[in-house]
Amino acid sequence: MSEQHEPGGSTPWPAWVYRTGDRPDPRFSLANERTFLAWIRTSLALLAGGVALDTVDLDGPSTLQSVVAVSLVVLGLLGAGVAWVRWAATERAMRLHQPLPGTVALVWLALALMILAAALLVLVL
């Protein structure tokens, strides 16, 4: 496996992703980057939702409102972390000609959002 260097002689960052394997077709790397950005957009939406929920005054229990707001912010933070890990693992797998990694994070995110949506229904109704 060849080590990849930029014209200046340094390995692109993060080196643990780029220092091994072969460069994949740029289209695959760009698709991986778009997936990363989709995760980031979702994380930003969760963060914004948590902040918005914390600023409005709903008639439901204020403790439940705070818990849901904080949970949305935490999910946004975790989503950004998962985005980074998924991008790096996928890029590395492509460079090493290995199967693309899966993630259970999608299932957990969906379950957490369903629970939070149920809690929001309690707050709104």
Backbone as ProteinMPNN parsed JSONL, in Angstrom:
{"seq_chain_A": "MSEQHEPGGSTPWPAWVYRTGDRPDPRFSLANERTFLAWIRTSLALLAGGVALDTVDLDGPSTLQSVVAVSLVVLGLLGAGVAWVRWAATERAMRLHQPLPGTVALVWLALALMILAAALLVLVL", "coords_chain_A": {"N_chain_A": [[0.845, -1.182, 0.0], [0.513, 2.139, -0.806], [1.843, 5.137, 0.499], [0.234, 8.237, 0.708], [1.019, 11.457, -0.392], [0.907, 15.009, -0.399], [1.737, 17.509, -2.893], [3.613, 19.186, -1.542], [4.869, 17.409, 0.12], [3.803, 16.591, 2.545], [1.537, 14.583, 4.513], [-1.967, 14.61, 4.047], [-4.389, 15.917, 6.417], [-6.772, 14.162, 8.377], [-3.953, 12.277, 9.263], [-4.093, 9.563, 9.988], [-6.167, 8.62, 8.508], [-5.494, 9.171, 5.846], [-2.875, 8.242, 5.403], [-2.481, 5.614, 4.619], [-3.112, 3.082, 2.136], [-4.742, 3.407, -1.1], [-5.609, 6.172, -3.198], [-9.027, 6.7, -3.518], [-11.517, 6.745, -6.162], [-12.274, 10.066, -6.934], [-14.979, 10.763, -6.979], [-16.204, 9.043, -5.177], [-15.054, 9.801, -2.753], [-16.037, 12.412, -2.636], [-18.779, 11.888, -2.484], [-18.832, 10.659, 0.004], [-18.11, 12.834, 1.543], [-20.349, 14.482, 1.117], [-22.282, 12.974, 2.463], [-21.297, 13.164, 5.065], [-21.685, 15.947, 5.417], [-24.476, 15.996, 5.329], [-25.099, 14.688, 7.71], [-24.048, 16.594, 9.445], [-25.728, 18.779, 8.914], [-28.119, 17.713, 9.91], [-27.408, 17.481, 12.586], [-27.064, 20.187, 13.248], [-29.706, 21.047, 12.933], [-30.931, 19.619, 15.003], [-29.634, 20.788, 17.207], [-30.526, 23.451, 16.906], [-33.276, 23.038, 17.226], [-33.357, 22.172, 19.886], [-32.437, 24.48, 21.232], [-34.423, 26.302, 20.449], [-36.693, 25.112, 21.589], [-36.079, 25.412, 24.239], [-36.345, 28.122, 24.586], [-38.994, 28.851, 24.186], [-42.208, 29.18, 25.805], [-44.071, 26.721, 26.935], [-47.221, 25.154, 27.776], [-47.027, 22.728, 29.065], [-45.355, 20.458, 31.406], [-42.551, 22.03, 32.804], [-40.164, 20.786, 33.435], [-40.129, 18.509, 31.801], [-40.029, 19.782, 29.327], [-37.504, 20.997, 29.484], [-35.892, 18.71, 29.667], [-36.371, 17.483, 27.177], [-35.405, 19.514, 25.481], [-32.665, 19.641, 26.221], [-31.986, 17.036, 25.564], [-32.284, 17.074, 22.773], [-30.202, 18.826, 22.094], [-28.011, 17.322, 23.004], [-28.268, 15.081, 21.309], [-27.721, 16.384, 18.914], [-25.036, 17.045, 19.304], [-23.921, 14.455, 19.563], [-24.584, 13.49, 17.042], [-22.927, 15.024, 15.372], [-20.46, 14.043, 16.163], [-20.706, 11.342, 15.392], [-20.91, 11.747, 12.663], [-18.306, 12.574, 12.002], [-16.784, 10.279, 12.727], [-17.95, 8.321, 11.076], [-17.383, 9.414, 8.515], [-14.552, 9.29, 8.488], [-14.059, 6.518, 8.892], [-15.286, 5.428, 6.635], [-13.875, 6.675, 4.532], [-11.314, 5.667, 5.012], [-11.797, 2.903, 4.711], [-12.451, 2.828, 1.987], [-9.994, 3.574, 0.906], [-8.452, 1.405, 1.61], [-9.586, -0.623, 0.227], [-11.644, -2.106, 1.411], [-14.733, -3.514, 2.735], [-17.423, -1.179, 3.123], [-18.035, 0.424, 6.228], [-20.753, -0.205, 8.471], [-23.305, 1.345, 10.515], [-24.689, 1.449, 13.72], [-25.631, 3.646, 14.788], [-27.542, 5.057, 13.357], [-29.943, 3.715, 13.868], [-30.187, 4.085, 16.647], [-30.346, 6.874, 16.748], [-32.76, 7.295, 15.374], [-34.56, 5.95, 17.096], [-34.239, 7.471, 19.464], [-35.166, 9.948, 18.566], [-37.836, 9.313, 18.052], [-38.775, 8.822, 20.63], [-38.357, 11.352, 21.776], [-40.085, 12.829, 20.149], [-42.536, 11.809, 20.996], [-42.535, 12.777, 23.609], [-42.622, 15.497, 23.052], [-45.175, 15.667, 21.994], [-46.663, 15.297, 24.302], [-46.035, 17.656, 25.59], [-47.126, 19.594, 23.87], [-49.814, 18.96, 23.509]], "CA_chain_A": [[0.0, 0.0, 0.0], [1.354, 3.325, -0.953], [1.532, 6.295, 1.338], [-0.14, 9.358, -0.139], [1.539, 12.753, 0.033], [0.586, 16.163, -1.226], [2.933, 18.002, -3.596], [4.583, 19.74, -0.607], [5.532, 16.327, 0.829], [3.159, 16.221, 3.802], [0.32, 13.782, 4.433], [-3.147, 15.406, 4.418], [-4.945, 15.665, 7.738], [-6.033, 13.454, 9.417], [-2.99, 11.335, 8.7], [-4.483, 8.162, 10.217], [-7.081, 8.246, 7.426], [-4.888, 9.335, 4.538], [-1.492, 7.776, 5.233], [-2.414, 4.254, 4.088], [-4.021, 2.75, 1.056], [-4.703, 4.111, -2.382], [-6.653, 7.18, -3.359], [-10.203, 6.203, -4.234], [-12.088, 7.625, -7.18], [-12.711, 11.29, -6.256], [-16.438, 10.798, -6.853], [-16.57, 8.337, -3.95], [-14.674, 10.663, -1.63], [-16.973, 13.534, -2.588], [-20.056, 11.362, -1.978], [-18.631, 10.477, 1.438], [-18.139, 14.174, 2.132], [-21.746, 14.937, 1.128], [-22.956, 12.26, 3.548], [-20.829, 13.839, 6.272], [-22.375, 17.229, 5.525], [-25.886, 15.731, 5.659], [-25.118, 14.437, 9.158], [-23.803, 17.871, 10.117], [-26.981, 19.553, 8.818], [-29.061, 17.127, 10.861], [-26.949, 17.867, 13.924], [-27.393, 21.602, 13.433], [-31.158, 21.141, 13.115], [-31.228, 19.156, 16.361], [-29.177, 21.841, 18.115], [-31.451, 24.585, 16.787], [-34.541, 22.631, 17.836], [-33.187, 22.184, 21.34], [-32.363, 25.879, 21.678], [-35.747, 26.896, 20.256], [-37.611, 24.56, 22.587], [-35.724, 25.968, 25.547], [-36.695, 29.541, 24.669], [-40.451, 29.063, 24.178], [-42.898, 28.837, 27.055], [-45.2, 25.84, 26.66], [-48.091, 24.919, 28.93], [-46.721, 21.45, 29.701], [-44.38, 20.468, 32.507], [-41.294, 22.686, 32.412], [-39.069, 19.82, 33.557], [-40.148, 17.706, 30.577], [-39.569, 20.66, 28.252], [-36.048, 21.134, 29.617], [-35.273, 17.415, 29.357], [-36.426, 17.302, 25.723], [-34.497, 20.495, 24.877], [-31.289, 19.184, 26.451], [-31.807, 15.803, 24.789], [-32.068, 17.458, 21.38], [-28.845, 19.377, 21.988], [-27.076, 16.195, 23.145], [-28.328, 14.323, 20.057], [-26.991, 17.163, 17.917], [-23.608, 16.858, 19.58], [-23.567, 13.077, 19.203], [-24.674, 13.368, 15.585], [-21.712, 15.587, 14.78], [-19.388, 13.081, 16.425], [-20.928, 10.189, 14.525], [-20.58, 12.187, 11.301], [-16.851, 12.553, 11.857], [-16.303, 8.893, 12.788], [-18.413, 7.651, 9.85], [-16.619, 9.907, 7.373], [-13.187, 8.775, 8.555], [-14.071, 5.067, 8.699], [-15.637, 5.159, 5.242], [-12.75, 7.09, 3.693], [-10.229, 4.705, 5.235], [-12.196, 1.636, 4.088], [-12.313, 2.976, 0.531], [-8.565, 3.613, 0.588], [-7.881, 0.075, 1.834], [-10.378, -1.568, -0.57], [-12.393, -2.945, 2.341], [-16.168, -3.205, 2.728], [-17.77, 0.04, 3.849], [-18.568, 0.116, 7.556], [-22.128, 0.165, 8.79], [-23.402, 2.01, 11.806], [-25.91, 1.259, 14.493], [-26.011, 4.985, 15.248], [-28.774, 5.46, 12.678], [-31.068, 3.117, 14.593], [-30.297, 4.757, 17.942], [-30.819, 8.231, 16.5], [-34.186, 7.205, 15.047], [-35.297, 5.612, 18.326], [-34.215, 8.625, 20.368], [-36.05, 10.977, 18.024], [-39.225, 8.887, 18.259], [-39.091, 9.048, 22.045], [-38.457, 12.8, 21.971], [-41.309, 13.288, 19.488], [-43.651, 11.461, 21.891], [-42.48, 13.738, 24.714], [-43.093, 16.781, 22.524], [-46.629, 15.584, 21.904], [-47.185, 15.525, 25.661], [-45.884, 19.09, 25.878], [-47.955, 20.436, 23.02], [-51.25, 18.634, 23.651]], "C_chain_A": [[0.882, 1.235, 0.0], [0.896, 4.437, -0.029], [1.297, 7.494, 0.44], [0.4, 10.658, 0.451], [1.046, 13.825, -0.922], [1.859, 16.632, -1.908], [3.999, 18.564, -2.662], [5.296, 18.684, 0.216], [4.863, 15.916, 2.121], [1.901, 15.392, 3.538], [-0.863, 14.664, 4.817], [-3.666, 15.003, 5.791], [-6.33, 15.09, 7.598], [-5.173, 12.336, 8.827], [-3.428, 9.89, 8.885], [-5.501, 7.687, 9.183], [-6.32, 8.18, 6.111], [-3.532, 8.668, 4.344], [-1.389, 6.354, 4.677], [-3.372, 4.103, 2.918], [-3.813, 3.592, -0.18], [-5.831, 5.127, -2.438], [-7.841, 6.567, -4.091], [-10.599, 7.173, -5.342], [-12.612, 8.867, -6.465], [-14.223, 11.371, -6.075], [-16.893, 10.119, -5.565], [-16.223, 9.164, -2.719], [-15.626, 11.847, -1.503], [-18.35, 13.083, -2.103], [-19.972, 11.143, -0.471], [-18.69, 11.826, 2.155], [-19.566, 14.729, 2.168], [-22.551, 14.253, 2.224], [-22.57, 12.865, 4.893], [-21.578, 15.153, 6.483], [-23.857, 17.063, 5.827], [-26.031, 15.444, 7.15], [-24.936, 15.742, 9.924], [-25.053, 18.743, 10.062], [-28.026, 19.028, 9.791], [-28.689, 17.518, 12.282], [-27.274, 19.32, 14.22], [-28.893, 21.799, 13.654], [-31.562, 20.685, 14.512], [-30.807, 20.195, 17.395], [-30.132, 23.029, 18.101], [-32.795, 24.256, 17.423], [-34.469, 22.64, 19.348], [-33.155, 23.593, 21.905], [-33.732, 26.542, 21.566], [-36.729, 26.404, 21.313], [-37.335, 25.134, 23.973], [-36.175, 27.422, 25.695], [-38.198, 29.801, 24.688], [-41.052, 28.619, 25.508], [-44.134, 28.021, 26.711], [-45.987, 25.597, 27.937], [-47.77, 23.631, 29.679], [-45.727, 21.598, 30.833], [-43.03, 21.053, 32.056], [-40.108, 21.736, 32.514], [-38.985, 18.965, 32.296], [-39.639, 18.525, 29.398], [-38.052, 20.801, 28.299], [-35.336, 19.835, 29.252], [-35.254, 17.179, 27.851], [-35.458, 18.262, 25.036], [-33.042, 20.053, 25.032], [-31.014, 17.92, 25.642], [-31.564, 16.103, 23.313], [-30.663, 18.011, 21.166], [-27.812, 18.261, 22.083], [-27.076, 15.342, 21.884], [-27.605, 15.063, 18.936], [-25.488, 17.011, 18.076], [-23.15, 15.463, 19.178], [-23.606, 12.869, 17.693], [-23.443, 13.908, 14.884], [-20.523, 14.647, 14.996], [-19.492, 11.852, 15.542], [-20.58, 10.54, 13.083], [-19.084, 12.086, 11.049], [-16.325, 11.118, 11.803], [-16.698, 8.138, 11.519], [-17.619, 8.109, 8.633], [-15.234, 9.261, 7.345], [-13.147, 7.269, 8.289], [-14.38, 4.707, 7.246], [-14.496, 5.522, 4.311], [-11.601, 6.094, 3.803], [-10.55, 3.357, 4.574], [-12.054, 1.712, 2.567], [-10.844, 2.935, 0.123], [-7.926, 2.236, 0.708], [-8.626, -1.023, 1.071], [-11.094, -2.581, 0.317], [-13.874, -2.613, 2.236], [-16.443, -1.942, 3.554], [-18.391, -0.316, 5.192], [-20.031, 0.528, 7.671], [-22.134, 0.921, 10.112], [-24.74, 1.712, 12.445], [-26.435, 2.611, 14.981], [-27.298, 5.467, 14.591], [-29.998, 4.945, 13.417], [-31.271, 3.84, 15.918], [-30.812, 6.186, 17.794], [-32.316, 8.226, 16.206], [-35.021, 6.886, 16.281], [-35.359, 6.793, 19.29], [-35.151, 9.724, 19.874], [-37.518, 10.605, 18.171], [-39.657, 9.114, 19.702], [-39.259, 10.552, 22.326], [-39.704, 13.374, 21.298], [-42.539, 12.98, 20.344], [-43.692, 12.441, 23.073], [-42.961, 15.125, 24.271], [-44.599, 16.794, 22.369], [-47.268, 15.834, 23.271], [-47.11, 17.014, 25.995], [-46.881, 19.949, 25.108], [-49.445, 20.182, 23.243], [-51.769, 18.867, 25.043]], "O_chain_A": [[1.869, 1.326, 0.731], [-0.299, 4.637, 0.187], [2.069, 7.742, -0.486], [0.254, 10.919, 1.645], [0.802, 13.568, -2.101], [2.951, 16.199, -1.541], [5.188, 18.434, -2.956], [6.235, 19.007, 0.943], [5.317, 14.962, 2.754], [1.285, 15.492, 2.476], [-0.787, 15.394, 5.805], [-3.415, 13.895, 6.266], [-7.046, 15.539, 6.703], [-5.631, 11.555, 7.993], [-3.161, 9.061, 8.015], [-5.681, 6.483, 8.999], [-6.487, 7.232, 5.344], [-3.08, 8.541, 3.206], [-0.296, 5.932, 4.299], [-4.304, 4.886, 2.739], [-2.864, 4.367, -0.295], [-6.874, 4.958, -1.806], [-7.68, 5.982, -5.162], [-10.072, 8.282, -5.435], [-13.334, 8.736, -5.476], [-14.698, 11.983, -5.118], [-17.851, 10.562, -4.932], [-16.994, 9.224, -1.761], [-15.985, 12.242, -0.394], [-19.02, 13.824, -1.383], [-20.933, 11.412, 0.251], [-19.255, 11.936, 3.243], [-19.952, 15.375, 3.143], [-23.409, 14.879, 2.847], [-23.423, 13.057, 5.76], [-22.047, 15.44, 7.585], [-24.441, 17.902, 6.512], [-26.982, 15.905, 7.782], [-25.597, 15.967, 10.938], [-25.405, 19.38, 11.054], [-28.738, 19.808, 10.425], [-29.559, 17.848, 13.089], [-27.713, 19.648, 15.323], [-29.299, 22.625, 14.471], [-32.434, 21.289, 15.137], [-31.538, 20.454, 18.351], [-30.502, 23.551, 19.153], [-33.39, 25.104, 18.088], [-35.41, 23.066, 20.018], [-33.771, 23.87, 22.934], [-34.156, 27.258, 22.473], [-37.503, 27.186, 21.864], [-38.251, 25.317, 24.776], [-36.366, 27.899, 26.814], [-38.637, 30.852, 25.154], [-40.484, 27.799, 26.229], [-45.133, 28.57, 26.245], [-45.484, 25.807, 29.04], [-48.202, 23.462, 30.82], [-45.308, 22.703, 31.178], [-42.454, 20.621, 31.057], [-39.146, 21.867, 31.758], [-37.893, 18.724, 31.78], [-38.897, 18.012, 28.56], [-37.39, 20.733, 27.263], [-34.293, 19.86, 28.598], [-34.247, 16.73, 27.303], [-34.761, 17.866, 24.101], [-32.275, 20.091, 24.07], [-29.922, 17.757, 25.097], [-30.732, 15.458, 22.675], [-30.013, 17.698, 20.169], [-26.841, 18.251, 21.327], [-26.014, 14.919, 21.426], [-26.949, 14.44, 18.101], [-24.76, 16.864, 17.094], [-22.114, 15.305, 18.532], [-22.768, 12.163, 17.132], [-22.968, 13.319, 13.913], [-19.685, 14.482, 14.11], [-18.492, 11.376, 15.006], [-20.015, 9.717, 12.362], [-18.649, 11.577, 10.016], [-15.517, 10.781, 10.938], [-15.889, 7.404, 10.951], [-17.224, 7.286, 7.807], [-14.797, 8.75, 6.314], [-12.292, 6.797, 7.54], [-13.789, 3.777, 6.697], [-14.179, 4.763, 3.395], [-10.991, 5.726, 2.799], [-9.681, 2.744, 3.954], [-11.589, 0.762, 1.937], [-10.493, 2.328, -0.89], [-6.971, 1.928, -0.004], [-8.339, -2.208, 1.243], [-11.139, -3.771, 0.005], [-14.241, -1.56, 1.714], [-15.774, -1.681, 4.554], [-19.183, -1.253, 5.283], [-20.475, 1.49, 7.044], [-21.093, 1.109, 10.74], [-25.783, 1.723, 11.79], [-27.539, 2.704, 15.518], [-28.065, 6.209, 15.205], [-30.983, 5.668, 13.572], [-32.4, 4.174, 16.276], [-31.611, 6.654, 18.605], [-33.056, 9.059, 16.729], [-36.075, 7.487, 16.488], [-36.411, 7.079, 19.863], [-35.845, 10.358, 20.668], [-38.359, 11.477, 18.391], [-40.779, 9.55, 19.959], [-40.185, 10.963, 23.024], [-40.313, 14.306, 21.822], [-43.47, 13.782, 20.413], [-44.767, 12.877, 23.483], [-43.626, 15.832, 25.028], [-45.236, 17.825, 22.588], [-48.295, 16.506, 23.371], [-48.023, 17.562, 26.613], [-47.413, 20.922, 25.643], [-50.247, 21.113, 23.169], [-52.949, 18.638, 25.308]]}, "name": "protein", "num_of_chains": 1, "seq": "MSEQHEPGGSTPWPAWVYRTGDRPDPRFSLANERTFLAWIRTSLALLAGGVALDTVDLDGPSTLQSVVAVSLVVLGLLGAGVAWVRWAATERAMRLHQPLPGTVALVWLALALMILAAALLVLVL"}
